[in-house]
Amino acid sequence: MKIIPVFSAQSKHCFCEYTPPRKVNLDGVEIETNYLKTNTTVSLLGVSQTTSLLESGVTDMTDAIDPAIALSAVVLRYEVDGKHYVHVHETVKNDEQEPLTQFNASALGNYRKVEVGYESSLAIPHLGRTFEVSLTVVGSVNIELGDTTVNGLARVIGDAPAGLNDIAVVGYGLLANRVNYNRRAA
């Protein structure tokens, strides 16, 4: 079952504040979601619970995360001449997962952790011009507990727009599935 982080008044601190929430459909249920916030530990299992999923018994506390995780988007925020701009870089096109540059499953006590990484350079359009950015995103997902942390670094390569003061990775999206090998597969 696909993991969709649920945006709510209780969970909004987990989400990127620079992009508006959007609605997606999961098995006939409309869910409000958004990109997750970088530099913040989020329980991916907890933030993706809905009342209807819990009440139906489809999910429960024995669920885990399938280790086949992909980064679906990176949110960049930058400032030029005191104005703030947001750019969403989607790393998945046409519903195909782009492999992560690093994917290591390792033992962490009694729990398994997946370390993820993504590196890319991209052109960002800005007021009729483009500028190049080097992007590095790293993080980890505890697939049994759901604790997820993703951090990122963006830096301009070559000519920056006049007045560029700051560029930062502020959000991300993941493609992940909830599994419970006692009851169902991904």
Kinemage of the C-alpha trace (Angstrom):
@kinemage 1
@onewidth
@group {chain A} dominant
@subgroup {mainchain}
@vectorlist {calphas} color= white
{ca met a 1} P 0.000 0.000 0.000
{ca lys a 2} L 1.377 3.380 -1.051
{ca ile a 3} L 2.456 5.735 1.746
{ca ile a 4} L 0.901 9.209 1.483
{ca pro a 5} L 1.836 11.653 4.291
{ca val a 6} L -1.373 13.227 5.622
{ca phe a 7} L -1.360 17.007 6.088
{ca ser a 8} L -3.432 18.087 9.098
{ca ala a 9} L -3.401 20.633 11.894
{ca gln a 10} L -1.609 18.063 14.103
{ca ser a 11} L 1.015 17.101 11.478
{ca lys a 12} L 1.677 20.409 9.682
{ca his a 13} L 5.017 20.836 11.505
{ca cys a 14} L 6.320 17.845 9.456
{ca phe a 15} L 5.639 19.496 6.101
{ca cys a 16} L 7.380 22.031 3.900
{ca glu a 17} L 5.928 25.455 4.648
{ca tyr a 18} L 6.848 26.900 1.228
{ca thr a 19} L 4.532 24.743 -0.906
{ca pro a 20} L 0.746 24.572 -0.661
{ca pro a 21} L -0.922 21.303 0.363
{ca arg a 22} L -2.513 19.315 -2.466
{ca lys a 23} L -5.119 16.561 -2.636
{ca val a 24} L -4.356 13.041 -3.885
{ca asn a 25} L -6.493 9.931 -4.144
{ca leu a 26} L -5.489 6.731 -2.335
{ca asp a 27} L -7.793 3.785 -3.002
{ca gly a 28} L -10.846 6.026 -3.368
{ca val a 29} L -10.024 8.190 -0.339
{ca glu a 30} L -9.037 11.825 -0.929
{ca ile a 31} L -6.033 12.784 1.190
{ca glu a 32} L -4.505 16.219 1.676
{ca thr a 33} L -0.712 15.998 1.519
{ca asn a 34} L 2.389 18.089 0.933
{ca tyr a 35} L 6.142 17.706 0.627
{ca leu a 36} L 7.887 16.761 3.871
{ca lys a 37} L 10.236 19.215 5.595
{ca thr a 38} L 13.989 18.618 5.452
{ca asn a 39} L 16.175 18.594 8.578
{ca thr a 40} L 13.260 17.192 10.599
{ca thr a 41} L 12.708 13.643 11.830
{ca val a 42} L 9.261 12.448 10.734
{ca ser a 43} L 7.538 9.163 11.508
{ca leu a 44} L 6.648 8.200 7.944
{ca leu a 45} L 4.327 5.456 9.217
{ca gly a 46} L 2.663 7.749 11.756
{ca val a 47} L 2.180 10.736 9.459
{ca ser a 48} L 0.580 8.515 6.798
{ca gln a 49} L -2.144 7.079 9.068
{ca thr a 50} L -5.717 8.119 8.415
{ca thr a 51} L -8.694 7.460 10.638
{ca ser a 52} L -10.412 5.502 7.863
{ca leu a 53} L -7.360 3.264 7.301
{ca leu a 54} L -7.099 2.506 11.013
{ca glu a 55} L -10.839 1.901 11.446
{ca ser a 56} L -10.961 -0.414 8.424
{ca gly a 57} L -8.101 -2.512 9.810
{ca val a 58} L -6.080 -2.108 6.592
{ca thr a 59} L -3.154 -0.687 8.591
{ca asp a 60} L -1.987 -1.359 12.112
{ca met a 61} L 0.994 -0.938 14.415
{ca thr a 62} L 2.794 -3.990 12.977
{ca asp a 63} L 3.231 -2.335 9.559
{ca ala a 64} L 6.702 -1.553 8.207
{ca ile a 65} L 8.105 0.268 5.171
{ca asp a 66} L 9.184 -1.610 2.054
{ca pro a 67} L 12.930 -0.903 1.612
{ca ala a 68} L 12.433 -0.079 -2.109
{ca ile a 69} L 12.240 3.672 -1.460
{ca ala a 70} L 12.762 6.377 -4.086
{ca leu a 71} L 13.059 10.130 -3.847
{ca ser a 72} L 10.206 11.636 -5.888
{ca ala a 73} L 10.830 15.375 -5.482
{ca val a 74} L 13.134 17.971 -3.968
{ca val a 75} L 11.893 21.449 -3.016
{ca leu a 76} L 14.350 24.339 -3.321
{ca arg a 77} L 13.817 27.806 -1.891
{ca tyr a 78} L 15.945 30.719 -2.981
{ca glu a 79} L 16.067 34.464 -2.519
{ca val a 80} L 16.882 37.051 -5.177
{ca asp a 81} L 16.901 40.743 -4.261
{ca gly a 82} L 14.833 40.085 -1.150
{ca lys a 83} L 12.111 38.111 -2.977
{ca his a 84} L 11.605 34.434 -2.182
{ca tyr a 85} L 11.076 31.796 -4.870
{ca val a 86} L 10.325 28.069 -4.722
{ca his a 87} L 11.313 25.447 -7.290
{ca val a 88} L 10.101 21.823 -7.139
{ca his a 89} L 12.494 19.399 -8.852
{ca glu a 90} L 10.693 16.140 -9.593
{ca thr a 91} L 13.105 13.200 -9.700
{ca val a 92} L 10.496 10.760 -11.035
{ca lys a 93} L 9.088 11.147 -14.531
{ca asn a 94} L 6.210 9.218 -16.098
{ca asp a 95} L 5.630 7.206 -12.900
{ca glu a 96} L 9.020 5.499 -13.248
{ca gln a 97} L 11.286 5.480 -10.218
{ca glu a 98} L 14.725 6.915 -10.839
{ca pro a 99} L 17.259 4.837 -8.930
{ca leu a 100} L 18.891 6.560 -6.016
{ca thr a 101} L 22.633 7.009 -6.245
{ca gln a 102} L 22.993 5.226 -2.908
{ca phe a 103} L 20.794 2.553 -1.420
{ca asn a 104} L 22.150 0.644 1.556
{ca ala a 105} L 20.195 -1.477 3.984
{ca ser a 106} L 22.037 -1.873 7.250
{ca ala a 107} L 21.369 -3.242 10.707
{ca leu a 108} L 20.698 -0.680 13.412
{ca gly a 109} L 20.183 -2.533 16.674
{ca asn a 110} L 17.101 -4.676 16.163
{ca tyr a 111} L 15.786 -2.391 13.435
{ca arg a 112} L 16.694 -1.995 9.791
{ca lys a 113} L 17.578 1.378 8.369
{ca val a 114} L 17.762 2.371 4.710
{ca glu a 115} L 20.169 5.170 3.842
{ca val a 116} L 19.217 7.160 0.782
{ca gly a 117} L 21.147 9.603 -1.350
{ca tyr a 118} L 20.579 11.592 -4.495
{ca glu a 119} L 22.943 13.803 -6.465
{ca ser a 120} L 22.112 15.844 -9.513
{ca ser a 121} L 22.704 19.108 -11.246
{ca leu a 122} L 19.725 20.947 -12.594
{ca ala a 123} L 18.828 24.101 -14.444
{ca ile a 124} L 16.379 26.371 -12.635
{ca pro a 125} L 14.431 28.837 -14.771
{ca his a 126} L 14.310 32.293 -13.232
{ca leu a 127} L 12.854 35.397 -14.905
{ca gly a 128} L 13.673 34.293 -18.439
{ca arg a 129} L 17.125 32.926 -17.609
{ca thr a 130} L 18.347 29.693 -16.087
{ca phe a 131} L 21.021 28.994 -13.549
{ca glu a 132} L 22.683 25.703 -12.665
{ca val a 133} L 22.470 24.159 -9.211
{ca ser a 134} L 24.358 21.203 -7.767
{ca leu a 135} L 22.039 19.221 -5.540
{ca thr a 136} L 22.884 16.627 -2.893
{ca val a 137} L 20.214 14.966 -0.758
{ca val a 138} L 20.947 12.373 1.941
{ca gly a 139} L 18.834 10.748 4.598
{ca ser a 140} L 17.710 7.606 6.324
{ca val a 141} L 14.480 5.702 6.840
{ca asn a 142} L 14.032 3.229 9.678
{ca ile a 143} L 11.817 0.751 7.828
{ca glu a 144} L 10.403 -0.849 10.974
{ca leu a 145} L 9.693 2.257 13.052
{ca gly a 146} L 9.196 4.738 10.204
{ca asp a 147} L 11.554 7.432 11.531
{ca thr a 148} L 12.693 9.384 8.485
{ca thr a 149} L 15.215 12.208 8.190
{ca val a 150} L 16.288 13.834 4.920
{ca asn a 151} L 18.756 16.700 4.542
{ca gly a 152} L 19.931 18.506 1.454
{ca leu a 153} L 22.512 20.891 0.104
{ca ala a 154} L 22.156 23.086 -2.964
{ca arg a 155} L 24.827 25.331 -4.422
{ca val a 156} L 24.956 27.397 -7.579
{ca ile a 157} L 27.362 26.277 -10.302
{ca gly a 158} L 28.744 29.085 -12.462
{ca asp a 159} L 26.844 32.319 -12.921
{ca ala a 160} L 24.219 33.024 -10.295
{ca pro a 161} L 21.359 35.451 -10.878
{ca ala a 162} L 22.253 38.970 -9.775
{ca gly a 163} L 21.069 39.451 -6.213
{ca leu a 164} L 20.928 35.749 -5.289
{ca asn a 165} L 21.427 35.630 -1.525
{ca asp a 166} L 20.462 32.134 -0.499
{ca ile a 167} L 19.434 28.745 -1.911
{ca ala a 168} L 18.384 25.810 0.248
{ca val a 169} L 16.729 22.400 0.085
{ca val a 170} L 13.565 22.815 2.191
{ca gly a 171} L 11.386 19.839 1.291
{ca tyr a 172} L 11.190 16.430 -0.358
{ca gly a 173} L 8.840 13.718 -1.524
{ca leu a 174} L 9.327 9.964 -1.269
{ca leu a 175} L 7.855 7.004 -3.114
{ca ala a 176} L 7.392 4.373 -0.442
{ca asn a 177} L 5.031 1.532 0.362
{ca arg a 178} L 3.663 0.212 3.640
{ca val a 179} L 4.039 -3.561 4.104
{ca asn a 180} L 2.965 -6.100 6.657
{ca tyr a 181} L 4.413 -9.456 5.751
{ca asn a 182} L 2.121 -11.127 8.294
{ca arg a 183} L -0.964 -9.894 6.424
{ca arg a 184} L -0.070 -8.436 2.995
{ca ala a 185} L 2.794 -7.608 0.620
{ca ala a 186} L 3.586 -4.199 -0.939
